[in-house]
Amino acid sequence: MTVPDTGSSLDPTIQHPTRLALVAFLSGCAEADFKTVRERLQMSDSALSKTVAALETAEYVSVRKGYVGKRPRTWLALTFDGRRRLAAHLMALQSIADQARAQAQD
């Protein structure tokens, strides 16, 4: 099966379901603490850390570390570029779905 030409392409960095879930979650907020993201996405600390590291390297996600009282905290945020790339990826997915629907009606 071939993927139809959508005019824009799917983003390989966020094509993996875990990465897509993370950037989608972060797109709904200014920033979120690591624990909230971990619980919401039902991931282990190590799996989330690896996912965040990959997205931080690609500059989709920014990481801020600090303290609340004496307890260390980590906050995650989707960068402007990450938001832009997520929007383009979702548009490409929508285009694929629209084309499939149109072909099914033919």
VOBA-1610 file (N, C-alpha, C; in pm, whole numbers, padded with zeros to 5 digits, always signed):
BEGIN
Met+00084-00117+00000Met+00000+00000+00000Met+00088+00123+00000Thr+00056+00219-00080Thr+00133+00342-00084Thr+00057+00451-00014Val+00132+00542+00045Val+00072+00657+00111Val+00051+00764+00006Pro-00069+00819-00007Pro-00093+00921-00107Pro-00013+01047-00080Asp+00017+01119-00187Asp+00090+01245-00174Asp-00003+01346-00111Thr+00035+01399+00004Thr-00051+01491+00078Thr-00011+01636+00059Gly+00095+01662-00013Gly+00141+01799-00026Gly+00236+01835+00087Ser+00217+01775+00201Ser+00311+01787+00311Ser+00330+01646+00365Ser+00440+01625+00432Ser+00469+01488+00474Ser+00450+01471+00624Leu+00433+01345+00660Leu+00428+01312+00802Leu+00565+01337+00862Asp+00567+01378+00985Asp+00692+01409+01053Asp+00747+01283+01119Pro+00861+01232+01072Pro+00913+01107+01128Pro+00950+01118+01276Thr+00979+01237+01324Thr+01016+01254+01465Thr+00898+01227+01556Ile+00779+01264+01514Ile+00662+01244+01601Ile+00566+01140+01545Gln+00610+01062+01450Gln+00525+00958+01394Gln+00503+00843+01493His+00599+00819+01580His+00585+00713+01680His+00472+00751+01776Pro+00384+00658+01810Pro+00268+00690+01895Pro+00303+00754+02029Thr+00410+00711+02093Thr+00447+00768+02223Thr+00489+00913+02209Arg+00570+00942+02109Arg+00612+01081+02087Arg+00494+01168+02049Leu+00407+01115+01964Leu+00289+01191+01923Leu+00199+01218+02043Ala+00181+01119+02129Ala+00098+01139+02249Ala+00157+01247+02339Leu+00288+01248+02353Leu+00353+01348+02438Leu+00336+01489+02381Val+00365+01508+02254Val+00354+01643+02197Val+00207+01686+02192Ala+00116+01593+02167Ala-00026+01628+02168Ala-00069+01672+02307Phe-00026+01600+02409Phe-00060+01639+02547Phe-00005+01777+02579Leu+00122+01800+02545Leu+00184+01929+02576Leu+00126+02044+02494Ser+00065+02013+02381Ser+00006+02120+02299Ser-00114+02184+02368Gly-00169+02116+02467Gly-00285+02167+02537Gly-00254+02250+02660Cys-00127+02277+02685Cys-00091+02353+02804Cys+00039+02432+02778Ala+00064+02528+02864Ala+00188+02605+02853Ala+00307+02518+02892Glu+00292+02445+03001Glu+00392+02348+03045Glu+00327+02252+03143Ala+00391+02138+03163Ala+00338+02037+03255Ala+00454+01974+03329Asp+00431+01938+03455Asp+00538+01873+03530Asp+00550+01728+03488Phe+00670+01675+03502Phe+00704+01540+03457Phe+00608+01436+03513Lys+00576+01448+03641Lys+00489+01349+03707Lys+00351+01348+03644Thr+00296+01464+03617Thr+00163+01473+03555Thr+00164+01408+03416Val+00267+01438+03338Val+00277+01381+03204Val+00290+01229+03213Arg+00376+01183+03302Arg+00397+01039+03320Arg+00266+00969+03355Glu+00193+01025+03449Glu+00067+00963+03492Glu-00038+00969+03382Arg-00046+01082+03316Arg-00148+01099+03211Arg-00124+01006+03091Leu+00004+00990+03054Leu+00036+00904+02940Leu+00058+00759+02980Gln+00053+00732+03111Gln+00072+00598+03166Gln+00202+00536+03117Met+00311+00609+03142Met+00444+00565+03102Met+00532+00549+03225Ser+00636+00470+03210Ser+00735+00460+03317Ser+00826+00583+03312Asp+00896+00609+03421Asp+00991+00720+03425Asp+01094+00707+03314Ser+01149+00586+03297Ser+01256+00568+03199Ser+01206+00586+03057Ala+01087+00534+03026Ala+01032+00549+02891Ala+01002+00695+02861Leu+00946+00766+02958Leu+00918+00908+02936Leu+01047+00988+02923Ser+01146+00956+03005Ser+01276+01025+02996Ser+01338+01008+02858Lys+01334+00888+02805Lys+01390+00863+02672Lys+01314+00939+02564Thr+01183+00940+02576Thr+01100+01011+02479Thr+01126+01160+02485Val+01133+01214+02606Val+01160+01356+02623Val+01299+01391+02568Ala+01398+01308+02596Ala+01534+01334+02548Ala+01538+01341+02395Ala+01469+01250+02330Ala+01466+01250+02183Ala+01398+01376+02130Leu+01287+01415+02192Leu+01215+01534+02147Leu+01289+01662+02183Glu+01362+01660+02292Glu+01443+01777+02329Glu+01558+01794+02231Thr+01622+01685+02192Thr+01730+01689+02094Thr+01680+01745+01961Ala+01558+01708+01922Ala+01499+01756+01798Ala+01440+01897+01813Glu+01447+01952+01933Glu+01397+02087+01965Glu+01246+02100+01954Tyr+01175+01993+01982Tyr+01029+01996+01986Tyr+00981+02028+02128Val+01061+01987+02226Val+01023+02001+02367Val+01136+02071+02442Ser+01098+02160+02534Ser+01197+02221+02623Ser+01177+02165+02763Val+01285+02156+02836Val+01284+02100+02971Val+01336+02207+03067Arg+01259+02228+03174Arg+01301+02325+03277Arg+01305+02251+03409Lys+01416+02267+03480Lys+01432+02202+03610Lys+01434+02308+03718Gly+01378+02274+03832Gly+01375+02367+03943Gly+01331+02295+04069Tyr+01289+02373+04164Tyr+01246+02318+04293Tyr+01113+02375+04334Val+01036+02294+04401Val+00915+02338+04470Val+00944+02306+04615Gly+00971+02411+04691Gly+01023+02391+04826Gly+01162+02330+04813Lys+01183+02217+04877Lys+01313+02149+04866Lys+01309+02031+04771Arg+01196+02013+04704Arg+01181+01898+04615Arg+01212+01936+04470Pro+01298+01860+04406Pro+01329+01889+04265Pro+01209+01859+04176Arg+01191+01940+04075Arg+01082+01921+03978Arg+01135+01942+03837Thr+01070+01878+03743Thr+01101+01894+03602Thr+00973+01930+03530Trp+00978+02037+03450Trp+00863+02080+03372Trp+00896+02065+03224Leu+00796+02025+03148Leu+00811+02005+03004Leu+00719+02101+02931Ala+00766+02152+02818Ala+00684+02241+02736Ala+00712+02213+02589Leu+00610+02229+02509Leu+00626+02216+02365Leu+00681+02349+02313Thr+00786+02344+02234Thr+00844+02466+02179Thr+00754+02521+02068Phe+00780+02644+02027Phe+00705+02702+01916Phe+00722+02615+01791Asp+00846+02573+01765Asp+00872+02487+01649Asp+00802+02352+01665Gly+00799+02299+01785Gly+00728+02174+01811Gly+00580+02187+01782Arg+00521+02300+01821Arg+00380+02325+01792Arg+00355+02335+01642Arg+00443+02403+01573Arg+00431+02419+01428Arg+00442+02283+01359Arg+00538+02204+01401Arg+00558+02072+01339Arg+00443+01977+01371Leu+00388+01984+01491Leu+00272+01902+01525Leu+00154+01940+01437Ala+00130+02068+01419Ala+00019+02113+01335Ala+00035+02062+01192Ala+00156+02069+01138Ala+00181+02020+01001Ala+00159+01869+00993His+00203+01797+01096His+00186+01651+01099His+00037+01616+01102Leu-00039+01686+01185Leu-00183+01660+01195Leu-00254+01694+01064Met-00209+01799+00997Met-00267+01833+00867Met-00240+01723+00765Ala-00119+01667+00768Ala-00085+01557+00677Ala-00170+01434+00706Leu-00190+01403+00834Leu-00276+01290+00871Leu-00419+01314+00824Gln-00468+01436+00842Gln-00605+01469+00800Gln-00620+01456+00649Ser-00518+01498+00577Ser-00520+01488+00431Ser-00526+01342+00386Ile-00447+01257+00451Ile-00449+01114+00420Ile-00588+01057+00445Ala-00647+01093+00559Ala-00781+01043+00592Ala-00885+01094+00492Asp-00875+01220+00454Asp-00969+01277+00357Asp-00958+01207+00222Gln-00835+01181+00179Gln-00815+01113+00051Gln-00866+00970+00055Ala-00845+00902+00166Ala-00895+00765+00180Ala-01047+00763+00177Arg-01110+00859+00244Arg-01255+00869+00244Arg-01308+00894+00103Ala-01242+00984+00032Ala-01283+01016-00106Ala-01269+00894-00196Gln-01160+00819-00181Gln-01139+00699-00262Gln-01243+00592-00230Ala-01282+00582-00105Ala-01381+00482-00064Ala-01518+00513-00123Gln-01546+00641-00146Gln-01675+00680-00201Gln-01681+00661-00351Asp-01565+00648-00416Asp-01562+00630-00563Asp-01603+00493-00605
//
